[in-house]
Amino acid sequence: MKTDKAPAILYCHWHGGEYDIGKEELFKASHTPGEPGPIFAKRGFAVIGIDAYCFGERNGKSAGGEKDRGKDGEMSASKFNLWLAALFGE
């Protein structure tokens, strides 16, 4: 089976306190001149997008396990990431 290779972009969605929006921003032109996903794909890129902790489908599911939503969950996720960096960082 032959597969074509393509450069990939990991798309990080907008922040701006809009916690209900995440990876689906790839298909919206609300913060960009056009829909980023299709634009990059037409130019030959594979595009990957995930919801950051506390955004989109992950809103209310922070990294630390709390059921916080919005900015409180984001604060918890930030603390969790700092803890990981302290344990495993160089």
Buried (B, 14 or more C-beta within 10 A) or exposed (E): EEEEEEEEBEBEBBEEEBBEBBBBBBEBEEEEEEBBBEBBBEEEBEBEBBBBBBBBEBBEBBBBEBEBBBEEBBBBBBEBEEEEEEEEEE
